[in-house]
Amino acid sequence: MSKRISRVNELLQREISEQMRRYYRSDAAPITISDVSTSIDLRNAKVFYSVLGDDEAIAEAKVFFRRIGKELSQRVSKQVVLKFFPKIQYLYDPSLERGAGILDILDDLDKETDDG
C-alpha cells in the first residue's frame, strides 16, 4: 500500500469518527471505526466498524449506517478535500470480538497452568 493511500485511510478514519461523535453521539456511542481501506484509484472505500455489545447491538449499528451513511459521507467530504471523494461502504469488523475471545482462552489456559 502506498504512503498516500495509507494517509488517506487514516484521515478518513479520523474524520468519520469525529463526525459520528459530533452529530450522532447517542446512536454511535458503542461503535468504533476500526479501519478504512481505500482503493488505489481513491474511488471506493470500505469503512470497517466494531460494536460493543451483543448481536442486537451489531444489527442496530448496521441499520444506523444504512440510515445515515450517505449523510455521514457528505459531512466527511466537506472536511476532507480530495479530487474524487470515495464511495463509502460500511462493513462490520468482527476482529476485535475474535481478539477478545482469544484473550479469554489465553486467560483460561493461564489459570489452568497456575492451578495445576
HELIX and SHEET records of a PDB file:
HELIX    1   1 LYS A    3  TYR A   23  1                                  21    
HELIX    2   2 ARG A   25  ALA A   28  1                                   4    
HELIX    3   3 ASP A   55  GLN A   79  1                                  25    
HELIX    4   4 SER A   95  ASP A  115  1                                  21    
SHEET    1   A 3 ILE A  31  THR A  38  0                                        
SHEET    2   A 3 ASN A  44  VAL A  51 -1                                        
SHEET    3   A 3 LYS A  87  TYR A  92  1                                        
END                                                                             
